[in-house]
Amino acid sequence: MPTRKKAGNGCAPLPTRSSASISFIFPDVPDEVCKERLRQRNAAGKHEFSVSEAEFDRISSHFQPPAADENFNLKIYPAAGT
C-alpha cells in the first residue's frame, strides 16, 4: 500500500469548509490483487483498452489511503477473503 503523501490536492479541507457530509469509499485491496484482476480483465478482451502493470503502478502511485483527520465519513471495504 502506498505511503501517505503530503496533502495538497484541495480535497482534505473540503469537509471543514461546509456543513455537508462527504462519504469517501475506499476499496482497501492490495496491489497484487488488483493486478491479478487487471490481468484477467485484459485477457478477457472485453474492453477497448488494456492497462499494463507498469501503467497500473504509475497511476496507483498517485493514490493513498484516506486518513481519519481528513474528516470524511469513511467507508473502507477490505478485499474479499481478507
C-alpha positions in Angstrom: 0.0 0.0 0.0 1.4 3.4 -0.9 2.6 5.6 2.0 0.8 8.7 3.0 1.7 11.7 0.8 1.5 15.3 1.8 -1.9 16.9 1.4 -2.2 19.5 -1.3 -4.8 18.3 -3.7 -7.5 20.5 -2.1 -9.7 17.6 -1.1 -8.7 17.2 2.6 -10.1 20.6 3.8 -13.4 20.3 1.9 -15.5 18.8 4.7 -14.4 21.6 7.0 -15.4 24.3 4.6 -19.1 23.4 4.5 -21.7 21.6 6.6 -22.1 18.9 4.0 -21.3 15.3 5.0 -19.0 13.7 2.5 -18.7 9.9 2.2 -15.4 8.6 1.0 -15.5 5.0 -0.2 -12.1 3.3 -0.1 -11.6 -0.2 -1.5 -8.7 -1.5 0.6 -7.4 -4.0 -1.9 -3.7 -5.0 -2.1 -1.9 -4.1 -5.4 -1.3 -7.7 -6.2 -5.0 -8.5 -6.1 -5.7 -5.5 -8.3 -3.0 -6.6 -10.8 -4.4 -10.1 -10.9 -7.9 -8.8 -11.6 -6.4 -6.5 -14.2 -4.6 -9.4 -15.9 -7.8 -11.3 -16.0 -9.8 -8.4 -17.4 -7.1 -7.7 -20.1 -7.0 -11.4 -21.1 -10.8 -11.5 -21.4 -10.5 -8.8 -24.1 -13.9 -7.3 -23.4 -12.6 -3.7 -23.1 -11.3 -1.3 -25.8 -8.1 -0.8 -23.9 -5.9 -2.7 -21.6 -3.7 -1.4 -18.8 -0.2 -2.8 -18.3 1.2 -3.4 -14.8 3.6 -0.5 -15.3 0.7 1.8 -16.1 -1.2 0.5 -13.1 1.9 1.2 -10.9 2.2 4.7 -12.3 -1.5 5.5 -11.9 -1.8 3.9 -8.4 1.3 5.8 -7.2 -0.9 8.9 -7.1 -3.5 7.3 -4.7 -3.2 7.0 -0.9 -5.4 5.6 1.8 -7.5 8.4 3.4 -6.6 9.5 6.9 -9.0 9.9 9.8 -8.0 13.5 10.2 -9.4 14.3 6.8 -12.9 14.4 8.3 -14.6 12.2 5.7 -17.4 9.8 6.5 -15.0 7.0 5.7 -16.3 3.6 4.4 -13.5 1.1 4.0 -14.2 -2.1 2.1 -11.5 -4.7 2.6 -10.6 -7.2 -0.2 -12.8 -10.3 -0.2 -11.3 -13.1 1.7 -9.1 -10.9 4.0 
